[in-house]
Amino acid sequence: MILGLDRPTGGEILIEGRPSHRLREPLTHVGALIEATAVHRGRTAYHHLLWLAQSNRIGAARVREVLAMVGLDGVAKRRPKGFSLGMNQRLGLAAALLGDPAVLLLDEPVNGLDPEGVRWLRDFLKALATQGRTVFISSQLMTEMAITADHLIVIARGRLLAGARLAGFVSDGSSLEDAYLRLTARTGAHRAGGLR
């Protein structure tokens, strides 16, 4: 809904005061990593990013810059069809960073990363946040969110259940996972086996 891929049943979502479909060169305002493997498998990593950059009037130099940022400069001439899931995640992150946006939306960004990659990404995202950017991460990995996030939002069955700083969720000394399960059980949003 933030990106305009679905419509909310009520209210509106604005990025820099406008709905996402009204943003000129949207990658310069908001970058997103939704599905890391959603790339043209016949293009090289460089040309995949170059195509995205050109569609948003972003120079080719930025493509090389983001490839280096995410550690893929050495495989820029390779096609993603041979990439590991972790490498695809890095390529998706590079695409999200292309326009140097103030807002990043990342769905399960640590998926497929090895422990070194997870730590790198965590530190990288925290550094982006300290620059004043909004880094919105969607994840079901409570232990990772407890380490990474400053502010948490819990959404279940299309409803906002809670939003607070991390300390507010775990103020009683419980783990974030325990706090999440208590919250979703109280609202009936959670059943054994997952959200309903």
ZIVEN-V182004 format. One record per residue. RES is the residue in three letters. SS is DSSP state (H for helix, E for strand, C for the rest). PHI is phi in radians with two decimals (NA if undefined). OMEGA is omega in whole degrees, 0 to 359 (none if undefined). Layout:
res:RES ss:SS phi:PHI omega:OMEGA
res:RES ss:SS phi:PHI omega:OMEGA
This chain:
res:MET ss:C phi:NA omega:179
res:ILE ss:C phi:-1.06 omega:182
res:LEU ss:C phi:-1.53 omega:180
res:GLY ss:C phi:1.44 omega:179
res:LEU ss:C phi:-1.42 omega:176
res:ASP ss:C phi:-2.57 omega:181
res:ARG ss:C phi:-1.80 omega:175
res:PRO ss:C phi:-1.25 omega:177
res:THR ss:C phi:-1.32 omega:178
res:GLY ss:C phi:-2.79 omega:178
res:GLY ss:C phi:1.35 omega:179
res:GLU ss:C phi:-2.55 omega:179
res:ILE ss:C phi:-2.10 omega:182
res:LEU ss:C phi:-2.07 omega:173
res:ILE ss:E phi:-2.08 omega:184
res:GLU ss:C phi:0.92 omega:175
res:GLY ss:C phi:1.45 omega:181
res:ARG ss:E phi:-2.36 omega:172
res:PRO ss:C phi:-1.16 omega:186
res:SER ss:H phi:-1.02 omega:182
res:HIS ss:H phi:-1.25 omega:178
res:ARG ss:H phi:-1.79 omega:180
res:LEU ss:C phi:-1.40 omega:173
res:ARG ss:C phi:-1.43 omega:185
res:GLU ss:C phi:0.82 omega:187
res:PRO ss:H phi:-1.00 omega:180
res:LEU ss:H phi:-1.14 omega:177
res:THR ss:H phi:-1.46 omega:179
res:HIS ss:C phi:-1.95 omega:183
res:VAL ss:E phi:-2.48 omega:176
res:GLY ss:E phi:-1.99 omega:184
res:ALA ss:E phi:-2.39 omega:171
res:LEU ss:E phi:-2.15 omega:181
res:ILE ss:C phi:-1.85 omega:180
res:GLU ss:C phi:-2.35 omega:187
res:ALA ss:C phi:-1.09 omega:183
res:THR ss:C phi:-1.56 omega:179
res:ALA ss:C phi:-1.45 omega:178
res:VAL ss:C phi:-2.31 omega:175
res:HIS ss:C phi:-1.28 omega:187
res:ARG ss:C phi:-1.22 omega:180
res:GLY ss:C phi:-1.52 omega:179
res:ARG ss:C phi:-1.58 omega:173
res:THR ss:E phi:-1.28 omega:178
res:ALA ss:H phi:-0.98 omega:180
res:TYR ss:H phi:-1.05 omega:183
res:HIS ss:H phi:-1.26 omega:173
res:HIS ss:H phi:-1.07 omega:180
res:LEU ss:H phi:-1.21 omega:179
res:LEU ss:H phi:-1.08 omega:178
res:TRP ss:H phi:-1.06 omega:178
res:LEU ss:H phi:-1.09 omega:181
res:ALA ss:H phi:-1.06 omega:182
res:GLN ss:H phi:-1.12 omega:179
res:SER ss:H phi:-1.21 omega:181
res:ASN ss:C phi:-2.14 omega:179
res:ARG ss:C phi:0.99 omega:177
res:ILE ss:C phi:-1.85 omega:184
res:GLY ss:C phi:-1.19 omega:181
res:ALA ss:H phi:-1.10 omega:180
res:ALA ss:H phi:-1.07 omega:179
res:ARG ss:H phi:-1.18 omega:178
res:VAL ss:H phi:-1.07 omega:179
res:ARG ss:H phi:-1.11 omega:181
res:GLU ss:H phi:-1.11 omega:181
res:VAL ss:H phi:-1.26 omega:175
res:LEU ss:H phi:-1.07 omega:178
res:ALA ss:H phi:-1.18 omega:180
res:MET ss:H phi:-0.97 omega:185
res:VAL ss:C phi:-1.67 omega:176
res:GLY ss:C phi:1.39 omega:180
res:LEU ss:C phi:-1.95 omega:182
res:ASP ss:H phi:-1.05 omega:180
res:GLY ss:H phi:-1.31 omega:180
res:VAL ss:H phi:-2.11 omega:184
res:ALA ss:C phi:-1.03 omega:182
res:LYS ss:C phi:-1.60 omega:178
res:ARG ss:C phi:-1.62 omega:176
res:ARG ss:E phi:-1.47 omega:182
res:PRO ss:H phi:-1.12 omega:181
res:LYS ss:H phi:-1.05 omega:177
res:GLY ss:H phi:-1.75 omega:182
res:PHE ss:C phi:-1.37 omega:170
res:SER ss:C phi:-1.27 omega:177
res:LEU ss:H phi:-1.05 omega:178
res:GLY ss:H phi:-1.09 omega:178
res:MET ss:H phi:-1.16 omega:176
res:ASN ss:H phi:-1.11 omega:177
res:GLN ss:H phi:-1.07 omega:179
res:ARG ss:H phi:-1.12 omega:178
res:LEU ss:H phi:-1.14 omega:177
res:GLY ss:H phi:-1.11 omega:177
res:LEU ss:H phi:-1.15 omega:177
res:ALA ss:H phi:-1.04 omega:178
res:ALA ss:H phi:-1.10 omega:179
res:ALA ss:H phi:-1.13 omega:183
res:LEU ss:H phi:-1.54 omega:187
res:LEU ss:C phi:-0.84 omega:185
res:GLY ss:C phi:-1.50 omega:182
res:ASP ss:C phi:0.91 omega:187
res:PRO ss:C phi:-1.31 omega:177
res:ALA ss:C phi:-1.42 omega:182
res:VAL ss:E phi:-2.17 omega:175
res:LEU ss:E phi:-2.13 omega:176
res:LEU ss:E phi:-2.06 omega:186
res:LEU ss:E phi:-2.21 omega:179
res:ASP ss:E phi:-1.71 omega:179
res:GLU ss:C phi:0.82 omega:187
res:PRO ss:C phi:-1.18 omega:180
res:VAL ss:C phi:-1.55 omega:181
res:ASN ss:C phi:-1.01 omega:178
res:GLY ss:C phi:1.51 omega:180
res:LEU ss:C phi:-1.49 omega:175
res:ASP ss:C phi:-1.33 omega:184
res:PRO ss:H phi:-0.95 omega:178
res:GLU ss:H phi:-1.12 omega:179
res:GLY ss:H phi:-1.15 omega:178
res:VAL ss:H phi:-1.09 omega:180
res:ARG ss:H phi:-1.13 omega:178
res:TRP ss:H phi:-1.01 omega:182
res:LEU ss:H phi:-1.12 omega:180
res:ARG ss:H phi:-1.00 omega:181
res:ASP ss:H phi:-1.14 omega:180
res:PHE ss:H phi:-1.11 omega:181
res:LEU ss:H phi:-1.17 omega:177
res:LYS ss:H phi:-1.11 omega:178
res:ALA ss:H phi:-1.11 omega:177
res:LEU ss:H phi:-1.10 omega:180
res:ALA ss:H phi:-1.13 omega:180
res:THR ss:H phi:-1.21 omega:175
res:GLN ss:C phi:-1.39 omega:180
res:GLY ss:C phi:1.70 omega:179
res:ARG ss:C phi:-1.45 omega:172
res:THR ss:E phi:-1.63 omega:179
res:VAL ss:E phi:-2.05 omega:183
res:PHE ss:E phi:-1.79 omega:183
res:ILE ss:E phi:-1.97 omega:173
res:SER ss:E phi:-1.73 omega:183
res:SER ss:C phi:-2.75 omega:173
res:GLN ss:C phi:-1.85 omega:180
res:LEU ss:C phi:-1.56 omega:185
res:MET ss:H phi:-1.09 omega:180
res:THR ss:H phi:-1.13 omega:179
res:GLU ss:H phi:-1.21 omega:179
res:MET ss:H phi:-1.15 omega:179
res:ALA ss:H phi:-1.12 omega:180
res:ILE ss:H phi:-1.52 omega:191
res:THR ss:H phi:-1.68 omega:193
res:ALA ss:C phi:-1.46 omega:172
res:ASP ss:C phi:-1.69 omega:184
res:HIS ss:E phi:-2.29 omega:182
res:LEU ss:E phi:-2.11 omega:174
res:ILE ss:E phi:-2.23 omega:177
res:VAL ss:E phi:-1.95 omega:178
res:ILE ss:E phi:-2.13 omega:177
res:ALA ss:E phi:-2.49 omega:180
res:ARG ss:C phi:0.92 omega:177
res:GLY ss:C phi:1.34 omega:181
res:ARG ss:E phi:-2.07 omega:174
res:LEU ss:E phi:-1.36 omega:181
res:LEU ss:E phi:-1.62 omega:183
res:ALA ss:E phi:-2.85 omega:174
res:GLY ss:E phi:-2.67 omega:182
res:ALA ss:E phi:-2.84 omega:172
res:ARG ss:E phi:-1.13 omega:182
res:LEU ss:H phi:-0.91 omega:181
res:ALA ss:H phi:-1.03 omega:179
res:GLY ss:H phi:-1.22 omega:179
res:PHE ss:H phi:-1.36 omega:186
res:VAL ss:C phi:-2.03 omega:185
res:SER ss:C phi:-1.12 omega:180
res:ASP ss:C phi:-1.54 omega:178
res:GLY ss:C phi:1.55 omega:179
res:SER ss:C phi:-1.36 omega:177
res:SER ss:C phi:-1.35 omega:178
res:LEU ss:H phi:-1.10 omega:178
res:GLU ss:H phi:-1.05 omega:178
res:ASP ss:H phi:-1.08 omega:180
res:ALA ss:H phi:-1.09 omega:179
res:TYR ss:H phi:-1.10 omega:182
res:LEU ss:H phi:-1.13 omega:176
res:ARG ss:H phi:-1.10 omega:181
res:LEU ss:H phi:-1.08 omega:183
res:THR ss:H phi:-1.25 omega:177
res:ALA ss:H phi:-1.20 omega:180
res:ARG ss:H phi:-1.09 omega:184
res:THR ss:C phi:-1.62 omega:181
res:GLY ss:C phi:1.31 omega:182
res:ALA ss:C phi:-1.47 omega:185
res:HIS ss:E phi:-2.18 omega:172
res:ARG ss:E phi:-2.28 omega:176
res:ALA ss:C phi:-0.94 omega:181
res:GLY ss:C phi:1.70 omega:175
res:GLY ss:E phi:2.27 omega:180
res:LEU ss:E phi:-1.28 omega:177
res:ARG ss:C phi:-1.84 omega:none
